[in-house]
Amino acid sequence: MPNRGLRLVIVTTFPPSTGTLNEYAWHFVRAFQQKREIREIIVLADELARPEPELPNQINGISLQIQRCWQFNRWDTAQRLMREIEQINPDAVLFNLQFATFGNRRIPAALALLTPALVRQKGIPSIVLLHNIMDTVDLKQAGFAGNQLINWLTKFAGRIITRQLLRADLVAVTIPRYVEILEQTYAATNVLLAPHGAFETPPPPTAPSTDCWRFLAFGKFGTYKKVETLIEAFAQVQTKHQQPMELVIAGSDSPNAAGYLNTVQQQYAHVPNVLFTGYVPEEAVAGLFQSATAVVFPYTSTTGSSGVLHQAGSYGRAAILPNLGDLADIISEEGFDGVFFEPENVTSLALALEQLLLDPARCHALGMQNYAAACGLPISDVADWYLLHLQTLLRQPAIAPRFQQEVL
């Protein structure tokens, strides 16, 4: 008997593209592929900068189509997406977004974020998973700095776009403070606190090797993730201790900071044992984290829930991080822990690195605590959470007749 489940469209960046949230999307989509309630998944993804083979996409016989139909910073992204969605005529659309998903230029990014409201207008059930909100973003740190008037206009436009995003049937956020802000500032009644989920649940990790202490920083760098302070702190620690150690800076430039890592690499070429890996393909991520002794978060501010912290935890690695913004929320709400430092303070970060270097047992204990926090809810269960809410939407009177007609 054929599967008469949902035909689901997911709008997201998707590997092998290097767009923000691409790794979360990879695990998120794979979780949906394993659900018997799903008949077909169509991913409307960002176009690749150069031709590359798609990653393997068949699980349990559930069909996955990847249609790369929009480009970063294009003005017509909403039009392109709506054209595809109207042709597909899915049962529901799920958006995996943050405010800079579609562009680092204000107008193209804002226009594309109107898509969920347009989908709702068409009567297609929609859920937006929103990883950050404009109300908490430091524009300067996020790479959108301007003069006072431009910043005010950006914040004002951000509030308008937020109201448009809230026109989706449901908006899911992963930090409790976001729920409070959206309900209090925008009088939203369709906002839900969603679990982030663990990408994988590997076996309980062994203690990291201390033959060579390997500190890892992972992500997209140049805006609120800056590595100058980290390199200088690492250099200080390296001169004081004889233990072999490495600093691995893994990832690429933020779209708002093109050329940043190349500049930093040249500036600090004199510091030994610092490795810049560039973009890390999905299949190499697990080995990267497993080879690390601890994961460092050289953040000056935050712009949403940290997938990197969940990854570090899922591989049982200790975290060295600033106690600020959304990271502080995750730590207090989800049970993570780490060694803390003052943002952009070389001495403070060097002391934090030394704390773990001098206490391997504590390093392992923190890693195990983070493992327990990260693996509390697998991303497969998160997919069930979204399916439950989608099925509730599909039972609503205005939506149910169309869906029932399709499956009968």
Secondary structure, DSSP 8 states (H G I E B T S, - for coil): -----EEEEEES--TTS--TTHHHHHHHHHHHHT-TTEEEEEEEEE--SS--------BTTBEEEEEEEE-TT-TTHHHHHHHHHHHH--SEEEEEE-TTSS-SSHHHHHHHTTHHHHHHHTT--EEEEES--GGG--TTTTT----HHHHHHHHHHHHHHHHHHTTSSEEEESSHHHHHHHHHHH--SSEEE----BS---S-------SSEEEEEEEEESSSB--HHHHHHHHHHHHH--S-EEEEEEEEE-TTSTTHHHHHHHHTTTSTTEEEEES--HHHHHHHHHT-SEEE--BSS--S--HHHHHHHHTT-EEEEE--HHHHHHHHHH----EEE-TT-HHHHHHHHHHHHT-HHHHHHHHHHHHHHHTTSBHHHHHHHHHHHHHHHHTSTTTHHHHHHHH-
